[in-house]
Amino acid sequence: MGQLERVPGVQNWIERLPAALRAAWNRSIIYRAAVHMVNGCEHIVATGDVKQWPGPQQVNPKSVAECVDALAVWESMKAAAHAKKG
């Protein structure tokens, strides 16, 4: 997956939405699915196990590393969003 360089200013259609629509997005099922995926990654990184499957699982190291990278991107996005508010 390619990585886009972040430059100052509004860059996507979600950032250009009026506040009420952005709030609706944050309540949407797509946003919630992303949050659930992040929670799943956090669980994999912390335990090496997959939450939704019965019995203990052993997640391979490459997948754990991908989860670590995804969480780093997620945290960067959150930090950028919070910095923008303040």
GROMACS elastic network, one bead per residue, 0.5 to 0.9 nm:
[ bonds ]
;  ai    aj funct       b0    kb
    6     9     6  0.88887   500
    6    11     6  0.83967   500
    7    10     6  0.87146   500
    7    11     6  0.81401   500
    8    11     6  0.82594   500
   10    13     6  0.82658   500
   10    15     6  0.60172   500
   10    16     6  0.66960   500
   11    14     6  0.86153   500
   11    15     6  0.69780   500
   11    16     6  0.80527   500
   12    15     6  0.55704   500
   12    16     6  0.66997   500
   13    16     6  0.50557   500
   13    17     6  0.64705   500
   14    17     6  0.53534   500
   14    18     6  0.88583   500
   14    21     6  0.86471   500
   14    22     6  0.67458   500
   14    25     6  0.82458   500
   15    18     6  0.83788   500
   15    22     6  0.76433   500
   16    19     6  0.88726   500
   16    22     6  0.86064   500
   17    20     6  0.79588   500
   17    21     6  0.59251   500
   17    22     6  0.57811   500
   18    21     6  0.54795   500
   18    22     6  0.62773   500
   18    23     6  0.87258   500
   19    22     6  0.50523   500
   19    23     6  0.61402   500
   19    24     6  0.86381   500
   20    23     6  0.50975   500
   20    24     6  0.62876   500
   20    25     6  0.87312   500
   21    25     6  0.61688   500
   21    26     6  0.86516   500
   22    26     6  0.63452   500
   22    27     6  0.88397   500
   23    26     6  0.50836   500
   23    27     6  0.65628   500
   23    28     6  0.88525   500
   24    27     6  0.51152   500
   24    28     6  0.62497   500
   25    29     6  0.83688   500
   25    30     6  0.80348   500
   25    31     6  0.67141   500
   26    29     6  0.85366   500
   26    30     6  0.86133   500
   26    31     6  0.58189   500
   26    32     6  0.76418   500
   27    30     6  0.85477   500
   27    31     6  0.68246   500
   27    32     6  0.70915   500
   28    31     6  0.54098   500
   28    32     6  0.63048   500
   28    33     6  0.86828   500
   29    33     6  0.59859   500
   29    34     6  0.86191   500
   30    33     6  0.50450   500
   30    34     6  0.64086   500
   30    35     6  0.87862   500
   31    34     6  0.51363   500
   31    35     6  0.63835   500
   31    36     6  0.87617   500
   32    36     6  0.61785   500
   32    37     6  0.86084   500
   33    36     6  0.50426   500
   33    37     6  0.62160   500
   33    38     6  0.86726   500
   34    37     6  0.50595   500
   34    38     6  0.62847   500
   34    39     6  0.86991   500
   35    38     6  0.50388   500
   35    39     6  0.62317   500
   35    40     6  0.86274   500
   36    39     6  0.50103   500
   36    40     6  0.61623   500
   36    41     6  0.86472   500
   37    41     6  0.62385   500
   37    42     6  0.86399   500
   38    41     6  0.50399   500
   38    42     6  0.61776   500
   38    43     6  0.86496   500
   38    67     6  0.83767   500
   38    70     6  0.79702   500
   38    71     6  0.68016   500
   38    74     6  0.78371   500
   39    42     6  0.50306   500
   39    43     6  0.62684   500
   39    44     6  0.87047   500
   40    43     6  0.51159   500
   40    44     6  0.62508   500
   40    45     6  0.86901   500
   40    50     6  0.72737   500
   40    51     6  0.67826   500
   40    52     6  0.86622   500
   40    67     6  0.88093   500
   41    44     6  0.50251   500
   41    45     6  0.61190   500
   41    46     6  0.85027   500
   41    50     6  0.86575   500
   41    64     6  0.79199   500
   41    66     6  0.87985   500
   41    67     6  0.51697   500
   41    68     6  0.75003   500
   41    70     6  0.79025   500
   41    71     6  0.71960   500
   42    45     6  0.52068   500
   42    46     6  0.61026   500
   42    47     6  0.85447   500
   42    67     6  0.74248   500
   42    68     6  0.79994   500
   42    71     6  0.73914   500
   43    46     6  0.51302   500
   43    47     6  0.58983   500
   43    48     6  0.73726   500
   43    49     6  0.70437   500
   43    50     6  0.70794   500
   43    51     6  0.69902   500
   44    47     6  0.53693   500
   44    49     6  0.52388   500
   44    50     6  0.58359   500
   44    51     6  0.77776   500
   44    59     6  0.72552   500
   44    63     6  0.87285   500
   44    64     6  0.64937   500
   44    67     6  0.73941   500
   45    48     6  0.57817   500
   45    49     6  0.81632   500
   45    64     6  0.57540   500
   45    65     6  0.80540   500
   45    67     6  0.66660   500
   45    68     6  0.66174   500
   46    49     6  0.82186   500
   47    50     6  0.81875   500
   48    57     6  0.73806   500
   48    58     6  0.59137   500
   48    59     6  0.53842   500
   48    60     6  0.80163   500
   48    61     6  0.85690   500
   48    64     6  0.71945   500
   49    53     6  0.87641   500
   49    56     6  0.63042   500
   49    58     6  0.56776   500
   49    59     6  0.59857   500
   50    53     6  0.60849   500
   50    54     6  0.85812   500
   50    56     6  0.77366   500
   50    57     6  0.60973   500
   50    58     6  0.78644   500
   50    59     6  0.72156   500
   51    54     6  0.78965   500
   51    57     6  0.88593   500
   53    56     6  0.79581   500
   53    57     6  0.76794   500
   54    57     6  0.81741   500
   59    62     6  0.83883   500
   59    63     6  0.65708   500
   59    64     6  0.66684   500
   60    63     6  0.55161   500
   60    64     6  0.64515   500
   60    65     6  0.88523   500
   61    65     6  0.61144   500
   61    66     6  0.86033   500
   62    65     6  0.50626   500
   62    66     6  0.62430   500
   62    67     6  0.87037   500
   63    67     6  0.62451   500
   63    68     6  0.86589   500
   64    67     6  0.50425   500
   64    68     6  0.62701   500
   64    69     6  0.87357   500
   65    69     6  0.62534   500
   65    70     6  0.86013   500
   66    69     6  0.50984   500
   66    70     6  0.61099   500
   66    71     6  0.85901   500
   67    71     6  0.60838   500
   67    72     6  0.85642   500
   68    71     6  0.51956   500
   68    72     6  0.62835   500
   68    73     6  0.88520   500
   69    72     6  0.50920   500
   69    73     6  0.64327   500
   69    74     6  0.87274   500
   70    73     6  0.51813   500
   70    74     6  0.62092   500
   70    75     6  0.86866   500
   71    75     6  0.60646   500
   71    76     6  0.84715   500
   72    75     6  0.51932   500
   72    76     6  0.61663   500
   72    77     6  0.86534   500
   73    76     6  0.50372   500
   73    77     6  0.61839   500
   73    78     6  0.86612   500
   74    77     6  0.51083   500
   74    78     6  0.62493   500
   74    79     6  0.86562   500
   75    78     6  0.50284   500
   75    79     6  0.60959   500
   75    80     6  0.85496   500
   76    79     6  0.50871   500
   76    80     6  0.61188   500
   76    81     6  0.85786   500
   77    80     6  0.51386   500
   77    81     6  0.61631   500
   77    82     6  0.86283   500
   78    81     6  0.51076   500
   78    82     6  0.61430   500
   78    83     6  0.85393   500
   79    82     6  0.51342   500
   79    83     6  0.60300   500
   79    84     6  0.85218   500
   80    83     6  0.51077   500
   80    84     6  0.61641   500
   80    85     6  0.88532   500
   81    84     6  0.51523   500
   81    85     6  0.65821   500
   82    85     6  0.52254   500
   82    86     6  0.65866   500
   83    86     6  0.53604   500
